[in-house]
């Protein structure tokens, strides 16, 4: 698990793709290896697929520019977790990995770090491992 302030050259309000790239960069800085991104199926979508010491990690990236409507962590609902799990099953079946590899589900929650002035590009990143335990 990890949290931290992560510098970025991105503007204050991130697009979905920029938030996913920031999360990917953060996870790679923690030693995870990139496998794929934006895997889509009619069952759901997986933002990032990473490898952590032989464990396949399906990552949900959540970004909130403010907490007015809840935090990034709070936006991870049971319904979202079900869709993530279904999409992961589809990915593992497609790749022939269902019997060959262990997997886990993580989330990366990103929000602007309010301790920095608004003009900076610092983000608070909360990496939550095993969200489906």
N, C-alpha and C positions, 0 to 999 in steps of 0.2 A: 504494500500500500504506500501511497505517497501523496503528499500535498506540497504545494510550493508556489512561489511567485515565479512565473516563467516569462522572460522577455520576449517580445515579438515586435516585428516591424510592421505588423498589421495595424489597420486603423482601429479606433475604439470599438466600433460596432462591427462584429465579424459576420461574414456570410457563413452559411453552413459548410461550404467547402473549406473556407479558411479556418473555421473552428476544428474541422476534422484534421486538417494539416497540422495545426498547432498541437492537437492531441497526439497525432502520430509522432511528431518531433519529440514531444515530451516522453512518450513511451519508449522511443528509441534511445533517448538519453538515459533511460532507466535499464537499458539492456535488452529490451524486446526487439524481435526481428519482424519486419514488415512482410506480410504475406499477400494481402489483397485489401481493397476498399470498395465500398458501395456495392456489395453483393445484394442483388435484388431478386426476389421471387414473389409470386402472388401471396405467399404466406407472410412476407415481411421483408425487412431490409436489415443488413448488418453494415454499420458504418466502417468499422475497421476489423481486419482479421490479422492477428499478430501471433508470434511464436515466443513462448517464454519457457526456456529450458525443456523443450520437448512437449510442452502443453500448448494446445491450440487455444488462443484467447479471442473470443468474440467480444468486441468492444462497442458499447453504445456511447456516443458522444452527445452531450447535452450542453447547450450554451444559453445563457441568459444575460442580456445586457443590463437588466435591473432585476430587483427582487420584488417589484410591485405585484407580480402575479405568481409569486413563489420562486423558490430557488431552483437552480438547475437540478440539484439532487431530488427535490420534491416532484419534478416533472417526470421521473421514472416511475410509471404506474405499473400495476399488475398486468394490465392489458398490453402495455409495451413490452414487458418481460416475456409474456406468452408469445407475442409476435417474433421477438428476438430468438426465442428458443425454437420456434417452428422454422424460421429462416436458417438457423444453424443446423438443424436436422437436414434440411434440404441441401445445404452446402456440403455437409459431410457425406451424404448419400451420393451426390453428384461426383465428388472427388474420391469416392471409395474409401473413406476414412472411418466409417462407423465402428469398425472393430479394431482399428490400428492405432488410434491416438486418443489421449485424454483431452478433455476440453473444459474450459471454465468461461464464465460470463463476467465481464468487468464493465464498469462505467467510468467515463471521464467527464466530470462536471467542470465547466469553465465559466468564470464570471470576471468582470473587470475588478481589479484590486483597488478598492476605494482609498487605500492609504497613499496612493500616488495621485498626483494631480490629473485631471481629466485629459490633459494634452499628452500624457505619456501612453505607452502601449504595453502596460504590464497587466498580466492576467493571473488570477488565482485559479489554480488547477487542483482539483480533488480527484485522485484516482482511487476508485472503490473496487476492490477485488471481490470476486465471488458473490455477485448481486443476486444470484438465484439459489442460494443455499437454503 
